[in-house]
Amino acid sequence: MPDYLVTLESAWIIKDAKTLDDAIGIAISEAGKRLNPSAKYVEIEIGQLECPFCENELNSGLLVANTALVGLLLEMKVFRADSQEHAVRIAKSVIGKALRDVPLKVQDVQEL
């Protein structure tokens, strides 16, 4: 049975944010607190989007009226899964339990 690296994308809402950098820091911190200790092995990164005009990478965050929407990437290694679909179900179950009411979407699945 192979091992997989599952990357999930999540949307995090931050209220009363002064700057986008503050909102990103708060989102990563809050996600880390909720994942620790039950899923402390999940890697948290800021999501990246490609600019449609210049094709450069941009942080996936938006700040409007002191409310921010921050896109986070959550990476988790799943060991000895039956298939890619099984690895995704395991990752969504583990991360979803820690991050209740946070939308999750599969970004990538790689066999290790």
C-alpha positions as CSV (number, residue, x, y, z in Angstrom):
1,M,0.0,0.0,0.0
2,P,1.5,3.3,-1.1
3,D,1.9,6.6,0.9
4,Y,0.4,9.9,-0.4
5,L,0.9,13.6,0.1
6,V,-2.5,15.2,0.2
7,T,-2.9,19.0,-0.2
8,L,-6.1,20.6,0.8
9,E,-7.2,24.2,0.2
10,S,-9.2,26.0,2.8
11,A,-10.8,29.4,3.2
12,W,-10.2,31.3,6.4
13,I,-12.2,34.4,7.4
14,I,-10.5,37.0,9.6
15,K,-12.5,39.9,11.1
16,D,-11.0,43.2,12.2
17,A,-7.8,42.8,10.2
18,K,-5.7,45.9,9.7
19,T,-3.5,44.7,6.9
20,L,-3.4,41.7,4.6
21,D,-0.1,40.5,6.2
22,D,-1.7,40.6,9.6
23,A,-4.7,38.6,8.4
24,I,-2.4,36.0,6.8
25,G,-0.5,35.7,10.1
26,I,-3.6,35.4,12.1
27,A,-5.1,32.8,9.8
28,I,-2.0,30.6,9.9
29,S,-1.9,31.0,13.7
30,E,-5.5,30.1,14.2
31,A,-5.3,27.1,11.9
32,G,-2.2,25.9,13.8
33,K,-4.0,26.2,17.2
34,R,-7.0,24.3,16.0
35,L,-4.8,21.5,14.4
36,N,-2.6,21.1,17.5
37,P,-2.4,18.6,19.2
38,S,-4.7,16.2,17.3
39,A,-3.2,16.9,13.8
40,K,0.0,18.8,14.5
41,Y,1.8,17.0,11.6
42,V,-0.3,19.0,9.1
43,E,1.8,21.6,7.3
44,I,0.2,25.0,6.9
45,E,1.1,27.4,4.1
46,I,-0.4,30.5,2.5
47,G,-2.1,29.7,-0.8
48,Q,-0.7,31.1,-4.1
49,L,-2.6,32.3,-7.1
50,E,-1.3,33.0,-10.5
51,C,-1.9,36.6,-11.8
52,P,-3.8,36.4,-15.1
53,F,-1.9,39.4,-16.5
54,C,1.7,39.0,-15.4
55,E,1.7,35.3,-14.5
56,N,3.5,36.0,-11.2
57,E,2.5,34.2,-8.0
58,L,0.3,36.2,-5.6
59,N,-0.8,35.4,-2.0
60,S,-4.4,34.2,-2.0
61,G,-5.9,36.8,0.3
62,L,-8.3,39.6,0.1
63,L,-9.0,42.4,2.5
64,V,-12.2,44.5,2.3
65,A,-13.6,46.6,5.1
66,N,-11.3,45.2,7.7
67,T,-12.5,41.6,6.9
68,A,-10.1,39.2,5.1
69,L,-10.5,36.0,3.2
70,V,-7.3,34.0,3.3
71,G,-6.6,30.9,1.3
72,L,-4.5,28.3,3.1
73,L,-2.9,25.1,1.9
74,L,-2.9,22.2,4.3
75,E,-0.5,19.3,3.5
76,M,-0.7,16.0,5.2
77,K,1.2,12.7,4.5
78,V,-1.2,9.7,4.5
79,F,0.6,6.4,5.0
80,R,-0.6,3.0,3.6
81,A,-3.7,4.2,1.9
82,D,-5.5,1.8,-0.5
83,S,-5.8,4.5,-3.3
84,Q,-5.7,8.2,-3.9
85,E,-9.4,8.5,-3.1
86,H,-8.8,6.7,0.2
87,A,-5.9,9.0,1.1
88,V,-8.2,12.1,0.4
89,R,-10.9,10.7,2.6
90,I,-8.4,10.1,5.4
91,A,-6.9,13.6,5.1
92,K,-10.4,15.3,5.0
93,S,-11.5,13.3,8.0
94,V,-8.5,14.2,10.1
95,I,-8.3,17.8,9.1
96,G,-12.0,18.3,9.0
97,K,-12.4,17.1,12.6
98,A,-9.9,19.7,13.8
99,L,-11.2,22.6,11.5
100,R,-14.9,22.3,11.9
101,D,-16.9,24.7,9.7
102,V,-13.9,25.5,7.5
103,P,-14.4,24.6,3.8
104,L,-11.9,22.2,2.4
105,K,-11.1,21.4,-1.3
106,V,-8.6,18.9,-2.7
107,Q,-5.8,20.8,-4.3
108,D,-3.3,18.0,-5.1
109,V,-2.6,14.3,-4.3
110,Q,0.9,12.9,-4.9
111,E,2.1,9.3,-4.4
112,L,5.3,9.2,-2.3
